[in-house]
Amino acid sequence: ASCQATQALLALLILVCGSVSCGSTGGYTSLPDLGGIYYYHYGGAYSGFSGADGEKAQQLDQRFYQLKLPIGRAVMAVGGCLLVLSCVLVLVGILRLPWHFPAWLLLECILDVLVAIGVVPALYYFFHFLLGAYSSSVCQEREQLYQSKGYQGFRCSLHGAEIAVGLLGCIAAVAFLLSAGLAVRGYRIVHNLKQKPVQL
């Protein structure tokens, strides 16, 4: 149960970190929304965009957002599915289904192994897609435009939330493998107890 609760927590964190990549268009399109706070804190008229540069920055933000949107949605979908699966497994344990149907533990073991194996190509695809987006001409042009205005937070490289998805995915794969081993061990224990019930 502790292992499954850990899986649920990891899945939730993957879901949250994945949503950061496609949560908003980001960049310049978000700055004017801050109004006076942006103007005074960042020196609005001094370092901000105006005219054609502002329109270009907005277009580049939207195009870059569209590049990252599919993989962001995919990560959120995978994180959501893992969260639901982990919660279902916890609920099954609470209802003591493995005690009544020990074969369920073997099915759980197979599911855990499949998930753990599936995480590896999923992480490869995730980083491959992201690196493709960051190496695109849209991202490079966007980075140069923001750097020309003194902004340093728009580099074409992986950010913390995306790196966290990779680390959390690796930890989740280990947790699912551990859960698979515990499921096999649980099956043996329940099977033995069913064959030789404890005499009270």
N, C-alpha and C positions, 0 to 999 in steps of 0.2 A: 504494500500500500504506500509506503514511503517513497519507493522508487517510482511508482505511478504518479504520485503527487508531484514529485520532482519533474517528471516528464510533462505534466500539465503546466507547471510553472515555466519550464523552458519553452514550451509551445507558445505560451502567452507572451513571453519576452520576444520570441521570434516574430510574432504577430505585430507587436508594438514597434519593434525596430524596422520591420518591413514597411509599416505604414508611414514611416518618416520619409522614405524614398518617393512616395507618391502622394503625400498628404497635402501638398500645396504646390503651386507653380514656382514659388520661391523667387529669389533674386529681386530685381528691381520692381517687379509687379507688386510685391508685398510692401515695399518701403513707403510709397506714398500713403498707404492705408494708415500709417502711424501718425500722419499729420504733423502737428506741431512738435510732438516728441521727436520724430525723425529729424525735423528741421534743426532743432536746438542741439540735440545730442550728436548728430553726425555732421552738422554744419551744412545742412541742406543745399543752399545756393552755391556753396563753395565747392563741394565735391559731388553734387548730384548731377543727374542727366537733364538735358533740356532739348527740346525740338526733335530733330531727326535721330539723335543718339538715344533719346528716351524711347522712341518708337522701335528703334532697332533692338535695344535691350529687351523690351517687352516681347518682341517677336522671337528673339533667341531664347528667352526664358521659356516661352510656351513650346517652342520646338524641342528644346532639351527635355522639358517635362514630358512631352509625348514620347520621347525616346525611352525614358526610364519607366513610364507608366506600366507597360505590360509586365515587366519583371517584378515591379512593386506589387502589382495585383496578384501575381503568381505566388510571391512569398506570403502575402496575407492569406491567400487561399490555403496554402500548405500549412501555415501556422494554425489557421482555424481548424483544419481537418485533424491535425495532430492534437490540438486542444480537446476537440470533441471525442476523439478516440481515447485519450488518456482519462477523460472524465467518465466515459462509459466503462472503462476497465475498473476504475475506482468504484463506481456504482455496483458493478457486477460482484466485486469483492465484498462490498458492504452487504449485499443481498445473499452472500454465501453460496452463490451459484457453483463455484468450483468444488465445494464440498458435496453438493448433490449431483453434479455432473463433472467428474474429474477430467473427462475428455476436453472440456472447455479450456483447461490449462494448456493442453497441447495446441489447440487452435490459437490461444493467446501467444504461445511461444512462436508459432509460425508468423503471426501478424507482427510481432516485435522484430523478428529477424528480417522480414520483408521491409519494414519501415527503416530499420538501421541500414540495410543495404541500399535502399532507395534514396536515403539522404545524401550519399556520396555523389551520384551523378546530378542530383538536384543542386548541390552546392557548386559543382563544376559549371553547370549551366548558368547559375546565378552570377558567378563572378565573370564568366566568359561574356555574358550579355552586358553586364555593367561596364567591363573594361572596353567593350566595343562602343558603348555609348560615350564613355569618357575620351576615347581616342577619335571620336567623330569630328568632322570639321565644324559642326555646330557648337560643340563644347569648346573647341580651341578658339573659335572666333568670339564666343561669349566670354571666355577667360581673359582674352586680350582686351576686350572692350571694358570689362570691369577693372582690370589692372590699370588701364589708362586713366581711370577716374579715382584711383587710389584704394579700391576695394581688394582685399586679399582673401576673402572667404569663398571665392568661386573658382577654385582650382579644379582642373580635370583629374581628380584622383579620388580614390575611395574615401568616404568619410566614416566617422566612428560607428554610426548605426549599422552601416553595411558590413563593416568588419565584425561588429558584434553578432550579426546574423550568422556569419561563417563560424565564429567560435561557438555560439550557442547551438548551431546545427551539429558540430562535431561532438559537443557534450551530450546532446540529445541522442545521437547515434550510439554513444557508449552506454547511456542510460537504458536505451531500448534493448541493447545486447545483454546488459546485466539483468534486465527484467525477463528476457527470454530464458536465461540460465536459472533464475529464481522460479519461473513457471515450471520448468522441467523438474526442478527439485521439489516444488510443491506437489506436482503430480505424483511423484514417487511416494512422498509422505502420505498423501491422501489415499493412494492405492493400497499401501500397506495397512493403513488404519482401517480401511474398508474390509480388507481380507481378515485382519486380526483385530477386531474391536477391543478397546480397552475395557477390562473388567473392573467395574466399580465395586 
